[in-house]
Amino acid sequence: MGFEIQIAIQRLLVPGILALIGTWLLAGRQESQASARRGASGIGLIGAFLLAGAFVVSDFMQRGILLSPREWLGWEAREPWMLMVWLVPAVILALAFMQFLLGTSERFQRWSVPLLLTFWIGASYLLLPMGAGYQDKLPSVGRWVVVGAVAAVWNAYAMEWMANGPGGRWYPLVLLAQFGCIVAIVLSSYASLSEWVLVGAGVSCGVSVLQLFRPTRSYEVPFSWPLAPIIVGLSWMGVACLVVSTFYVSESLSSPWFWFVLFLPSMVGIVDLYARRLNPWLRATVAAGICCVILVPLIYFLVTAEPEW
């Protein structure tokens, strides 16, 4: 089996299939007002575990230990960012369990955002390399932790806005576009990190395929909609991967595009504040146009700056 095919199976196909099934289960509860108030169901929790497992299964396949349970306990993060294998699933499962236990009550609204923000700040700190060889980067660690937390919150609320209300069934494609931009930035400098970003792209693709066939509706409580756990988890993963990449990618490649890619969901969300008054197809076209305006010039710039890319 060729290396490219192996990467496609481990990092795109398998996570995408697991995400497709998990999203179907997570979004399986009936879209009635009564079920919305109850929050996630038991079947939805199974879907959340499948979505979380997509990241772990992909990593175990890449390490060659998926079929060797005895080696699972020997897992170790060769680089700090590899802890995302466990941290991204933790975000997904935490929000899914909060939906399951608290429904859409005031307690959910009161606790969800503060807990997520605290987690994002702590997790972002864990992911940044601070060992030998990175001493010159240490003064910027605190700044990147704050930037990552702010971007994660803004992007999550932007996805919340696009997911709420009719006509927004395309919204996970925005995260797919962001992961595509991050792959383009990282690919020529750090293959291992770019492979991990592909997992996010694969999961985003699986979520997007199912969501395209599901109508969206309005939810009063933030992050109480069925797919919030996976969308919030992917939003944080994209931000974390991009922030981590600043420690490995040359400044000449990342600096012109970093902020545009980092806040891409937020930019689409801001424009969508006005575009949602339009026909749903035109609204989706506007969002796709913003993503293409970032992705296409980015690829052209990288090909020009890095011919070997």
N, C-alpha and C positions, 0 to 999 in steps of 0.2 A: 504494500500500500504506500503510495507516494506521501511525502510529508504534507503537502498542501491539502490532500484529501483527508489525511488524518486530523489535521487542524480543523478542517471544516466540519468533520463529524463530531469531534470532541468539544469544540468551542461554539459551534453554531447549530448543527442539526439536533444533537441530543438535548442541549438546553432548550432549544426552540420547541421541540416536541413535548418535553416535560412542562414547559411554560404554557403551551396551548391547552394541555389537559388540566393543569392546575388552575388556569384562568377560568376554564369552563366550570370547574367545581366551585371556585371562589365566588364566581358571579352567578351561581346557580339558584340562589334564593329568589323567590318571586319578587317582582318589583312593585309590590303593594305598599301602601303606607304602613300597614301593621308590621310587615316583615322588615321594612326599613327601620322601624323603631326598635325591633328586636336585635338588629345588628347581625353579625356573622353567625352562620349556622354551623352545626357539627361537620356537615359536608364541606362547608366553606373552609373550615380549619384544615381538613384533609387537603384541599386545594392549596392552602397556604404552605403546608408542609412540602407538597410537591414542588411548588415554586421555589421555596428555600432550598430544597434538595437539588434543584437544577444546577445551582452554583457549586455545591459540594461534589455532586456526581461528575461534573465536568472536570473539576480539579483532580479528583481521584483517578479519573480516566487518564488525564495527562501525566500523572505521576506513576501510573501503572499499578495502582494498589486497589482499584475498585473491587476486584474479585479476590482480594487477599485480606480478609477482615483482621487477621492478626497484625497486619502492618498499619492498620488505621491509627492505633494508639501511638505509633512512632511518627505521626505527622508533625512536621515543623515548618515554620515560616522562614524560608531562606532570606527573605527581605521583609521588612515591616509591612509593606503594602499587601502582602499575601494574606494577612489577617482578614482581609475583606471576604475571604472564602467563608468565614464564620460571622463577620459583622453585618454583611448585607442580609443574610438569612435572619439574623437577630432582629433587624429592623422590621422585616416582613412579618415574622412571627409575633413580635411584641405588639404591633398595631393590630394584627388579626385577633390576638387574644384579648386585647382591650375592647375591640368591637364585640367579641363573643361574650365577655363578662359584663361589660358596661352598656352594651347596645349604643344608642344615640342619646344617652341621658346627659344631664348637665355635668356629671362627674367625668364623662368621656371628654367633653369639651374643655373642662377645666384642667385635665391632666395630660391629654394627648400631646399638645404642642410643647409645653415645658419639658416633658420627659424626652421627647424626640430631640429637642434642641440640646439638652444636657448630654444625651448620648452622642449626638453628632460632634459636639466639641471634644468630648473625651476620646471618641473613636478616631477623629481626625488627628489628634495628637499622637495616638499610637501608630498611625500609618506612616508618619514622616520619618525618613532615615536620619539618625543623629549620631551614628557611630564614626569610626575612623574614616577619613576621606570626605566627610561632610561638615567639617568644622566651620568652613567659610559660609555654610548655609544656616548654621544654628541661629544667628540673630534674626532670621526671617521666619523661624518656625512659628512663633506666636502670631505673627501677622497672617500666615497662611491658614492657621487654625481658625482665626476669626473670619477671614475671607471665605473659607470653605463653609463655615456654619451659616453665615449670612446668605451665601449663594444657595445653599441647600434649602433654607427656609423660603426664600423668594421663589425659587424654582418649584418647590412643592406647592406653594400657594397658587402659582401660575397654572400648574397642572390641575389643581383643585378647581380653579375658575373655568378652565376649558372643559373639564369633565362634567361639570354641573350644568344642567339645562339641556334642552333638545338640540340636536344638530351637531354634537361634538364627538361623534363616535370615532373620529380619526385621531384623537388627541395623543395616544401612545406613540404615534409615528414621529412626534416631535422629539421624544427621547431617543428613538432610533436614529434620527438625523444627528443628534448631539453625539451619540456614541460613534457614528461614522466620522464626524469631525475629529474626535479624540483619537481614533485609530489612525487617521491621516497624519496627525501631529506626532504621535509616538512611534509609529511603525519603523521609521528609518533609524531611530536611536535606541529603542529598547524593545526587542521582540517579545520578551516574556510578558511585559506589561500590556503590550498591544494585543497579545493573545487573550489576556484576561478581559480586556475591554470588549473583545469579540463575544465573550460570554454574555455581557450586558446587551450587546446588539442582538444576539440570538434569542435571549429571553424577551427583549423588547419586540422582536419580530413575532414571536409566538403570541404575546399579549395583543399585539396590534391586529393580527389576523382574526382572532376571535372577536375583538371589540368592534371591528368594522361591520360585523353582522348583528351587533347588539345596539338597541337604542339607548340613549342617555337620558337621565331625568334629574331633577333638582333635589338636593338634600340640604336641609337647614343647618345641620351640625358639620363643621369642617372635618374632613377626612373620615366621614362615616359612610361614604359610598363603597360599594362592594370591592372595587379594584384598588382602593386607596393603599392597602398594605404593599402591593407589588409596585405600584407607581411611585409611592414615596421612597421605597427601597431603591428603585432604579434611579430616581432623582438624586439621592445621596451618593450612590455609586458613581454616577457620571461626574459629579463634582469632586469626589474623593480621587478618582483616577486622574482627573486633569490637574488637581493641585499637586498630587504626588509626582506627576510627570515633570513639573518644574525643576525637580531635583536631578533629573536625568537627561532632559532634552535641552539642547543649546538654546540660549536666549534668542539667537537670531531666528530660530524657527518658531518659538512659542510666543514671544512678546507681541507681534502684530495681531495675533488672533486669539490670544488667551481669553481676554475679557468678553469678546463676542461669543466664543464657544461656551464659556463658563455660564453666561447668563442667557443662552439661547432660548430655553423654555420661558424665561421671564420676558424676553423681548417679544416672543410670539404671543404670550399672554396679554401683554400691554396692548399690542395691536388688536388682539381679539376682543378687547373691551369695546371697540367700535365695530369690528368686523362681524360680531355675532348678530348684528341687526340685519346682515345680508342673507341672501339665499344660502342654505347649508353648503351647497357645492362651491359657491363663490367664496364662502368663509374658509373652507378647506383649501381652496386654491391660494388664498392670501397667505395662510400659514405655510403651505408648501413653498410658496415663493420666497418667504423670509428665510426658510431653511436652505434653499438652493442658493440664495444670495451669499450665504456664509460658506456653504460646503464647496461649491464649484470654484470660486476664486481661491479658496484655501488649497484645494488639490492642485490648481494651476501654479500657485506660489511655491508649493513644496516640490513639484516636479521641476520647476525652474531653479529653485535654490539647491535642491538635492537631486541631480540628474540620475544617480544610481537608485533613487527611490522608485 
